[in-house]
Amino acid sequence: MKRLARKTLCFSRSVELHERVIV
C-alpha cells in the first residue's frame, strides 16, 4: 500500500512538473 501510494505521489509530481514546463 505504502509503496503504491509513494509511486503514485512521485508520478503525480512528475506530471505536474511536466505540465508546468510545457505551459
Secondary structure, DSSP 8 states (H G I E B T S, - for coil): -HHHHHHHHHHHHHHHHHHHHH-
